[in-house]
Amino acid sequence: MPQSLKKGEVLRDRYKVREQIGQGGTGNIYLAEDTRLQGRLCALKEVEHNQALPPEMLAQAREQFFREASVLARLDHPNLPKVSDYFAEGPRDYLVMDYVPGKDLRERMQEARRNKTFLSENEVLRWAVQIADALNYLHHQDPPIVHRDIKPSNIKITPSGLVKLVDFGLVKIMAPDEVTITVIHGQGTALYTPLEQYGGDDTHTDPRADIFSFGATLYHLLTNEPPAEVRKRFLNSRNLIPPRDINPRLSPHVERAILWAMALHPDDRPPDVLAFRDSLIGKQEAPLNFEIDRLSFEMPKIHIVTPEQIAGYVAAGLFLVGLITTLLRS
């Protein structure tokens, strides 16, 4: 999407744009100065609505944005950036969030790959525990909040080592008995998106969609290789390579936990993010049947021999023995 704000432009007589720092399907993200609070930097998340919508639906979309933004502004968790303001400028709406300095996990993973090594399992698990805590907080809001775009580039490590789950661009507020139209929602990034998130509306996604994306993110971080997309896995389960086939140093229980989270059907995944966290750190085992499923695409198929075939093999063997004995006697 083309850049809509220029360097030096001031929004709401307060936020002075420095530069564009991100881009997505719904708009751009800008680094800005808060001129009312000297020295404070913030991130402006831009949302450009579909102008092809009928006027009443466009009005509904913008109303929904402000309703969801007000929910996000009430969140307060150390592993989430604080949403401090939201407003409209012409046809676009904006979220104002804390700017999070530091590298994202995609950059950290790429550094490891360039050095022909893997990120440390212990380090990744320390990050995972913080991410799980943030997701558990979101999923237990009333109504629950689903992030829907968890991926390495949306997780940043601050200079102090604190993990921040950023970019609420696809967030879904799970209002009960309410069918929502697309506002700042979307499919997410294909590599980390569960099958149910490809539907035409958002009524089929719940916190287990975040668990899938979380598992796919850890798969990528621990192997330096992106997981197979779910649409390819749906056609052939062998498209997903077990993580330890790529990184043999991984602990078996970590591999089992990741594969559990990445199950195609939501009912086959961990029931909540804390169960996934506990399986990652070894406090609980992933279900045995999931381990068997994993082995099914590693092991060669065993040919089942019928009784008739066994009798034929025996007869052939006896014939050969008899033939060899006759030749030796002659």
N, C-alpha and C positions, 0 to 999 in steps of 0.2 A: 504494500500500500504506500503511495507517495507521501512524503513528509508534508504535513499540513501546517506545522509551526516552524518559524524561523528563529535562529539564534538571536537573543536579545528581546524577543517578543514577550510581553507581559500579559498574563491572564488574570482576570479579576482584581486588577490593581495590586497584585501580590506576588504572583509566581513568575519569575523571570527565567525564560528558557535558556539553558546553556548549550545542550546538544541532544540529539536523538541517541538513545542507548539501547533501543529494542524495537522490534517490529513484529506484528502479528496480523491475522486475518481481520480483526475487528478495529485495528488502529495501531498507533505507535506508542512507544514509551519514551519519555523525555526526562533528562536530568534538569532540574530547575532549582533556583535559589528562592527561598522564602524571604522576601524583602522586609517582612514585619519582624522576623526573628533572625537577627544578624548571625551569619555563619551556618544556618541550617540549610541542608540540602534535602530535596525531596524528589520523588519519582512521580511523574504525571502519567497515568494510564489513560489513554484516549480510547473512546468507544464511539465508532461511527456506525449509526444504525442504517439498515437497509432502506434507502429512500424510495424504493419501488413499492414498499408496503402501502396499502390504502391508508388514508389519513387517520382513521380511527385506530387501526392496528399500530401505526407509528406512534400515536399518542399513548397507546397501551404499553408499547415497548419502552418508551422513555419513563413512563410511570413505574414500570417494573424495575428499570435500572435504579431509580432513586430509592425504591423500596429495598432493593438488595444492597445498595450502597450504604443505606442507614444501618442495615444488619451488620455489614462488614465493619463499619465504624465503631461498633460496640465491642468488637473482639479485642482481647488483651491477652497475649501469650508471648513468651520470650522468643519462640521460634517462628513467629509470624510478624511481618512488618505491620506497623500500625497505620490504619487508614484514618487520616486526620481531617479530610475535607472531600466534598464532591459537589460538582456544579455543572452547568451547561454553558457552552459558548457556541451560539449559532446552532448548526445541525449536529454538533458533537457534544458528548458528555465526558466528564473527566472524574477520575478517582485520584486523590492526592495521598500518596503513601510515603512512609519513611524510605529514604534512599539507603540501600544496603551495600556497603563497600565490600570489596573482596572478590575472589574468584568463584565462579560457579563450578559445580562438580563435573560438568562436561570438559571444562578446561583442565581440571586436575586429572581426569582420565586420559585426555589427549597427551598430557605431559608424560604420564606413565607409559603410554603406548610408544611415544617417541623414544623413550629410554629403554624400550623392549622389556618392560617389566609390568607387573600388575599392582594396582593399589593394594595396600595392606588390608587383609580381611578384618583385623581388629579395628583399624581406623574406620573402615566403611561401616562396620557394625556400630561403632560409637556414633557415627552420623545417623545411622538408621534408627537408633533408639530415640534420638531427638526428633527425627521426622515423624516417628510413630506417635510421640507425645503430642506433636502439633496436630496430626490427623485425628487422634482420639479426642482432642479438644474440639475440633471442628465438627466431628461426627456426633458429638454429644450436645451440640447446641439445640435450642428449641425454637424453630425447627432445625433439623440437622443440616449441615453445610457440606457439600461434596466439592472438592477442588477440581477434579476432572482433567487436570493437565500436569500431572506429576511427571517430571523427566529431569535428567541431570542438569540441563541448563536453567531449570527453574528452582534449583537448590543452591544457595550460596553459602560460603564459609567466610565469616567475618574475620578480620585480623586477630580477634581474641579467640577464635576457634568455635564460635557459636554458629549453629546451622540456622538458616532462615529459608523457609518455604515461601517463594515469592510468586508474583503474577497471578492475580485472581481473575484473569481474563475469561476463564470458562467456568467460573464458580456457579454452582447450582444451589439455590435455597429450596429445600425439599418441603414446601408448603403442602400439608395434607389435602387430598381431594381437590387439587388444583392443577389443571393442565396449563402449562406456560407456553408462550410463543418464544421464538428465538430472540434473545436480546444480546447478551454477551456470551452466549453458549456456543458450542461447536463440537466437532468430533475429537479434538485434541490431536496429538502427534501420533501418526499411525503406528510407529514402533512400540508405543507404550499404551495403546488404546485397546480396551476390552471389546469383545464382539458386540455386546449389548449397547455400546455407545455409538454404534453406527446406525441406530434406528432413526426414523424420521422425526421423532420428538424426544423429549428428555424424561419421559415417564418410566422408562425401564432401567434407569441408572440409580444406584444407591451407593452407600459407602463401600461396598465390595468392588465397585469400579476403581476406586482409589487404591484398594489393596492390590488389584491386578497391576495398575500402573506403577505402584511402589515396588512390587516384585520385579517387573520388567526393568525398572530403573536400576535396581541392585544387580540384576543379571548383567546389564551393560557395564556397570561400574567394576564388577569383579572379573569380567572376562575380556574387557576391551572390545567386545563384539556385540553389535545390536541383536536383540532377539528377533526371531522370525515373526512377521506380522500375523495377527490372529486369523486373517482371511486365508493365508497360506496354510496355517496349522489346521484350520477347519477342514481343508481338503486332504491334508496329509499330516498326521501328528508327528511323523519323523522329521519334519522340517525344523523342529525345535531341538537343537543340539544340547544335551545335558551340560550344565556349566562346568562340571569337573572334567569333561572331555576336552575343554579348552584351557582351563586353569586347574591342573591336578592338585594344586596346593589347597584348594578349598576344602573346608570341613564337610563331611557327608551330610551332617544335619543342616548346614546352611544351604546346601544344594537342594535338599528335600523341601526346606521351607520356601525357597524361591519358586520351585516348581509347583508347590501347593498353591501359592498366591497367584500363579499364572494359569491356573486351571481355566479352561474355556468357559465352563458353565459357572455362574456365580455361586450356586449351591455347593460346588465342589471346592470352593476357596475357604480360607479361614473365616470364621463367623464374624470376627471383628479385628481391628488392627492390633489390639493388644495380644490376641492369640498368635497373630503372625510374628509380632515382636518376640514373644516368648519362644516360639519355635526357632527363630533366628539365633537367639542367644543360648539355646539348649535347655530352656526351662520346661518345654513340652515338646513331644514328638509330633511331626507331621503324620497324618493317618497312614497306616500300613498300606492300604489299597492304593495310595498315590505312589508309594515307592514301587509297588508292583507295576503300575502303569508306566513308570519311567523305565523299568527294566524291559518292558515289552518291546520297546523300539530299539533297545541295545542288543538283545539276544537274537541269534539267528533262529528262524522258524524251525521247529522240530517236525520232521516228517513222520506222520503216524502210519505204522505198518499194520496191515490187516492180517488176521490169522491165515488167510489163503496165501498171502504173499510170503509169510514166514514158512509155510509148508513148501512153497516153491523154492525158496532159498535153500532149505534143508535138502530137498531132493537134488538140486543142482550141486550142492556141496558133496553129497554122497556119490553122485555121478563122477565128479572130478576126482575124488579119492579113489574110486574104483578104477578109473582110467589110468591114474598115476601108478597104482599097484600093478595093473596089467602090464604096463610099459616097463616097469622095473623087473618083472619076472621074465620078460621076453629077451 
